[in-house]
Amino acid sequence: MAREERVTCCHHGSSAGSAATGFIIGALAGGITALLLAPRSGAETRARFRRVAEDSRERAERLPLAVREAGEAAAQAFSETLAGSAKDHRAG
């Protein structure tokens, strides 16, 4: 008798989350490298680091609201699509 073998693979977390994390880490590493290798004085580089840090902090503070709004919009679109599909199904 033939024995059936099953190959399973476990993934922890989402691939989209992993890709986003990788992108953010890569962007930060590239940005830091560019700042360190740029031909600027120490004072100019420190000032630029401060500006980047402040901009990043502001963006991070806005991120939860943006994610929540995007989620709500996606849920609304899904609900509308589902309602339209059910309506078409009843009519057909």
LOKOL-264139 format. One record per atom (N, C-alpha, C, O): residue number from 1; atom name; x, y, z; residue in three letters. Coordinates in steps of 0.1 Angstrom, whole numbers. Example, Ala and Ser with C-alpha at 12.3 -4.5 7.8 and 13.67 -1.06 7.14 Angstrom:
<rs>
R resi name    c1    c2    c3 resn
R    1    N   132   -57    78  ala
R    1   CA   123   -45    78  ala
R    1    C   132   -33    78  ala
R    1    O   142   -33    85  ala
R    2    N   128   -22    71  ser
R    2   CA   137   -11    71  ser
R    2    C   129     0    79  ser
R    2    O   134    11    80  ser
</rs>
This chain:
<rs>
R resi name    c1    c2    c3 resn
R    1    N     8   -12     0  met
R    1   CA     0     0     0  met
R    1    C     9    12     0  met
R    1    O    19    13     6  met
R    2    N     4    22    -7  ala
R    2   CA    12    35    -8  ala
R    2    C     9    43     4  ala
R    2    O    -2    45     9  ala
R    3    N    19    49     9  arg
R    3   CA    18    57    21  arg
R    3    C    18    72    17  arg
R    3    O    27    76    10  arg
R    4    N     8    79    21  glu
R    4   CA     6    93    18  glu
R    4    C    14   102    27  glu
R    4    O    13   100    40  glu
R    5    N    23   110    22  glu
R    5   CA    31   119    31  glu
R    5    C    26   133    29  glu
R    5    O    23   138    18  glu
R    6    N    25   140    39  arg
R    6   CA    20   154    39  arg
R    6    C    31   163    44  arg
R    6    O    37   161    55  arg
R    7    N    34   173    36  val
R    7   CA    44   183    40  val
R    7    C    37   195    45  val
R    7    O    29   201    39  val
R    8    N    41   199    57  thr
R    8   CA    35   211    63  thr
R    8    C    45   221    66  thr
R    8    O    57   218    68  thr
R    9    N    41   233    66  cys
R    9   CA    50   245    68  cys
R    9    C    43   254    77  cys
R    9    O    31   258    75  cys
R   10    N    49   259    87  cys
R   10   CA    43   268    97  cys
R   10    C    49   282    94  cys
R   10    O    61   284    94  cys
R   11    N    40   291    94  his
R   11   CA    44   305    92  his
R   11    C    39   313   105  his
R   11    O    27   311   109  his
R   12    N    48   320   110  his
R   12   CA    44   329   122  his
R   12    C    43   343   117  his
R   12    O    53   348   112  his
R   13    N    31   349   118  gly
R   13   CA    30   363   114  gly
R   13    C    26   363    99  gly
R   13    O    25   353    93  gly
R   14    N    23   375    95  ser
R   14   CA    18   376    81  ser
R   14    C    30   380    72  ser
R   14    O    39   387    76  ser
R   15    N    29   376    59  ser
R   15   CA    40   379    50  ser
R   15    C    40   394    47  ser
R   15    O    50   400    44  ser
R   16    N    28   400    47  ala
R   16   CA    27   415    45  ala
R   16    C    34   422    56  ala
R   16    O    41   432    54  ala
R   17    N    32   418    68  gly
R   17   CA    38   424    80  gly
R   17    C    53   422    79  gly
R   17    O    61   432    82  gly
R   18    N    58   411    75  ser
R   18   CA    72   408    74  ser
R   18    C    78   417    63  ser
R   18    O    89   422    64  ser
R   19    N    71   418    52  ala
R   19   CA    76   426    41  ala
R   19    C    77   441    45  ala
R   19    O    86   448    42  ala
R   20    N    67   446    52  ala
R   20   CA    67   460    57  ala
R   20    C    78   462    67  ala
R   20    O    84   472    66  ala
R   21    N    80   453    76  thr
R   21   CA    91   454    85  thr
R   21    C   104   455    78  thr
R   21    O   113   463    82  thr
R   22    N   106   446    69  gly
R   22   CA   119   445    61  gly
R   22    C   121   458    54  gly
R   22    O   132   464    53  gly
R   23    N   110   464    48  phe
R   23   CA   111   476    40  phe
R   23    C   115   488    50  phe
R   23    O   123   496    46  phe
R   24    N   109   488    61  ile
R   24   CA   112   499    71  ile
R   24    C   126   498    76  ile
R   24    O   133   508    76  ile
R   25    N   130   486    79  ile
R   25   CA   144   485    84  ile
R   25    C   154   488    73  ile
R   25    O   164   495    75  ile
R   26    N   151   484    61  gly
R   26   CA   160   487    49  gly
R   26    C   160   502    47  gly
R   26    O   171   508    44  gly
R   27    N   149   509    48  ala
R   27   CA   148   523    45  ala
R   27    C   156   531    56  ala
R   27    O   163   540    53  ala
R   28    N   155   526    69  leu
R   28   CA   162   533    79  leu
R   28    C   177   531    78  leu
R   28    O   185   540    79  leu
R   29    N   181   519    74  ala
R   29   CA   195   516    72  ala
R   29    C   201   524    61  ala
R   29    O   212   530    62  ala
R   30    N   194   525    50  gly
R   30   CA   198   533    39  gly
R   30    C   199   548    42  gly
R   30    O   208   554    38  gly
R   31    N   189   552    49  gly
R   31   CA   189   567    53  gly
R   31    C   201   570    62  gly
R   31    O   207   580    61  gly
R   32    N   203   561    72  ile
R   32   CA   214   564    81  ile
R   32    C   227   563    74  ile
R   32    O   236   572    76  ile
R   33    N   229   554    65  thr
R   33   CA   241   553    57  thr
R   33    C   243   565    49  thr
R   33    O   254   570    48  thr
R   34    N   233   570    42  ala
R   34   CA   234   582    34  ala
R   34    C   238   594    42  ala
R   34    O   246   602    38  ala
R   35    N   232   595    54  leu
R   35   CA   235   606    63  leu
R   35    C   250   606    67  leu
R   35    O   256   616    68  leu
R   36    N   254   594    71  leu
R   36   CA   268   593    76  leu
R   36    C   278   595    65  leu
R   36    O   289   599    68  leu
R   37    N   275   591    53  leu
R   37   CA   285   592    42  leu
R   37    C   284   605    34  leu
R   37    O   292   608    25  leu
R   38    N   274   614    37  ala
R   38   CA   272   626    30  ala
R   38    C   283   636    34  ala
R   38    O   287   636    46  ala
R   39    N   288   644    25  pro
R   39   CA   299   653    28  pro
R   39    C   294   666    36  pro
R   39    O   293   677    30  pro
R   40    N   291   664    48  arg
R   40   CA   286   675    56  arg
R   40    C   294   676    69  arg
R   40    O   300   666    73  arg
R   41    N   293   688    76  ser
R   41   CA   300   689    89  ser
R   41    C   292   681    99  ser
R   41    O   281   677    97  ser
R   42    N   298   679   111  gly
R   42   CA   292   672   122  gly
R   42    C   279   679   126  gly
R   42    O   269   673   129  gly
R   43    N   280   692   127  ala
R   43   CA   268   700   132  ala
R   43    C   257   699   122  ala
R   43    O   245   698   126  ala
R   44    N   260   699   109  glu
R   44   CA   249   698    99  glu
R   44    C   243   684    99  glu
R   44    O   231   683    98  glu
R   45    N   251   674   101  thr
R   45   CA   246   660   101  thr
R   45    C   238   658   114  thr
R   45    O   227   652   112  thr
R   46    N   242   663   125  arg
R   46   CA   234   662   137  arg
R   46    C   220   669   136  arg
R   46    O   210   664   140  arg
R   47    N   220   681   130  ala
R   47   CA   208   689   128  ala
R   47    C   199   681   118  ala
R   47    O   187   680   120  ala
R   48    N   205   675   108  arg
R   48   CA   197   667    99  arg
R   48    C   191   655   106  arg
R   48    O   179   651   104  arg
R   49    N   199   648   114  phe
R   49   CA   194   637   122  phe
R   49    C   182   641   131  phe
R   49    O   172   634   131  phe
R   50    N   183   652   137  arg
R   50   CA   172   657   145  arg
R   50    C   159   659   137  arg
R   50    O   148   656   141  arg
R   51    N   161   666   125  arg
R   51   CA   149   668   117  arg
R   51    C   143   655   112  arg
R   51    O   130   653   113  arg
R   52    N   151   645   108  val
R   52   CA   146   632   104  val
R   52    C   139   625   116  val
R   52    O   128   619   114  val
R   53    N   145   626   128  ala
R   53   CA   138   620   139  ala
R   53    C   125   626   142  ala
R   53    O   115   619   146  ala
R   54    N   124   639   142  glu
R   54   CA   112   646   144  glu
R   54    C   101   643   134  glu
R   54    O    90   640   137  glu
R   55    N   105   643   121  asp
R   55   CA    96   639   111  asp
R   55    C    91   625   113  asp
R   55    O    79   622   111  asp
R   56    N   100   616   116  ser
R   56   CA    96   602   118  ser
R   56    C    87   600   130  ser
R   56    O    77   593   129  ser
R   57    N    89   608   141  arg
R   57   CA    80   607   152  arg
R   57    C    66   612   149  arg
R   57    O    56   606   153  arg
R   58    N    66   623   141  glu
R   58   CA    53   628   137  glu
R   58    C    45   618   128  glu
R   58    O    33   616   130  glu
R   59    N    52   612   119  arg
R   59   CA    46   602   110  arg
R   59    C    41   590   118  arg
R   59    O    30   585   116  arg
R   60    N    49   586   128  ala
R   60   CA    46   574   136  ala
R   60    C    33   577   145  ala
R   60    O    25   569   147  ala
R   61    N    32   590   149  glu
R   61   CA    20   594   157  glu
R   61    C     8   594   148  glu
R   61    O    -3   591   154  glu
R   62    N     9   597   136  arg
R   62   CA    -3   597   127  arg
R   62    C    -6   583   121  arg
R   62    O   -17   581   116  arg
R   63    N     3   574   122  leu
R   63   CA     1   560   116  leu
R   63    C   -11   553   122  leu
R   63    O   -19   548   114  leu
R   64    N   -13   552   135  pro
R   64   CA   -25   544   140  pro
R   64    C   -38   550   134  pro
R   64    O   -47   542   131  pro
R   65    N   -40   563   133  leu
R   65   CA   -52   569   128  leu
R   65    C   -53   565   113  leu
R   65    O   -64   562   109  leu
R   66    N   -43   566   106  ala
R   66   CA   -43   563    91  ala
R   66    C   -47   548    89  ala
R   66    O   -55   545    80  ala
R   67    N   -41   539    97  val
R   67   CA   -44   525    96  val
R   67    C   -59   522   100  val
R   67    O   -66   515    93  val
R   68    N   -64   529   111  arg
R   68   CA   -78   527   115  arg
R   68    C   -87   532   104  arg
R   68    O   -97   525   100  arg
R   69    N   -84   544    98  glu
R   69   CA   -93   549    87  glu
R   69    C   -92   540    75  glu
R   69    O  -103   538    69  glu
R   70    N   -81   535    71  ala
R   70   CA   -80   526    60  ala
R   70    C   -88   513    63  ala
R   70    O   -94   508    54  ala
R   71    N   -87   508    75  gly
R   71   CA   -94   496    79  gly
R   71    C  -109   498    78  gly
R   71    O  -117   489    73  gly
R   72    N  -114   510    83  glu
R   72   CA  -128   513    82  glu
R   72    C  -133   514    68  glu
R   72    O  -144   510    64  glu
R   73    N  -125   520    59  ala
R   73   CA  -128   522    45  ala
R   73    C  -129   508    38  ala
R   73    O  -138   506    30  ala
R   74    N  -120   500    42  ala
R   74   CA  -120   486    36  ala
R   74    C  -132   478    40  ala
R   74    O  -138   471    32  ala
R   75    N  -135   479    53  ala
R   75   CA  -147   472    58  ala
R   75    C  -159   477    52  ala
R   75    O  -168   470    49  ala
R   76    N  -160   490    50  gln
R   76   CA  -172   496    44  gln
R   76    C  -173   492    29  gln
R   76    O  -184   488    25  gln
R   77    N  -162   492    22  ala
R   77   CA  -162   487     8  ala
R   77    C  -166   472     7  ala
R   77    O  -174   468    -2  ala
R   78    N  -161   464    16  phe
R   78   CA  -164   450    17  phe
R   78    C  -179   448    19  phe
R   78    O  -186   440    13  phe
R   79    N  -184   456    29  ser
R   79   CA  -199   454    32  ser
R   79    C  -207   458    20  ser
R   79    O  -217   452    17  ser
R   80    N  -203   469    14  glu
R   80   CA  -211   474     2  glu
R   80    C  -210   463    -9  glu
R   80    O  -220   461   -16  glu
R   81    N  -199   457   -11  thr
R   81   CA  -197   447   -22  thr
R   81    C  -205   435   -18  thr
R   81    O  -212   429   -27  thr
R   82    N  -205   431    -6  leu
R   82   CA  -212   419    -1  leu
R   82    C  -227   422    -3  leu
R   82    O  -235   413    -7  leu
R   83    N  -232   434     1  ala
R   83   CA  -246   437     0  ala
R   83    C  -250   437   -15  ala
R   83    O  -261   432   -18  ala
R   84    N  -242   442   -24  gly
R   84   CA  -245   442   -38  gly
R   84    C  -245   428   -44  gly
R   84    O  -253   425   -52  gly
R   85    N  -236   420   -39  ser
R   85   CA  -235   406   -44  ser
R   85    C  -248   399   -40  ser
R   85    O  -254   391   -47  ser
R   86    N  -252   401   -27  ala
R   86   CA  -264   394   -22  ala
R   86    C  -277   399   -30  ala
R   86    O  -286   391   -33  ala
R   87    N  -277   412   -33  lys
R   87   CA  -288   417   -41  lys
R   87    C  -289   411   -55  lys
R   87    O  -299   408   -60  lys
R   88    N  -277   410   -61  asp
R   88   CA  -276   405   -74  asp
R   88    C  -280   390   -74  asp
R   88    O  -286   385   -84  asp
R   89    N  -276   383   -64  his
R   89   CA  -279   369   -63  his
R   89    C  -294   366   -61  his
R   89    O  -300   357   -67  his
R   90    N  -301   375   -54  arg
R   90   CA  -315   374   -52  arg
R   90    C  -323   377   -65  arg
R   90    O  -333   371   -68  arg
R   91    N  -317   387   -72  ala
R   91   CA  -324   391   -85  ala
R   91    C  -322   381   -96  ala
R   91    O  -331   380  -105  ala
R   92    N  -311   373   -95  gly
R   92   CA  -308   364  -106  gly
R   92    C  -314   351  -104  gly
R   92    O  -312   342  -112  gly
</rs>
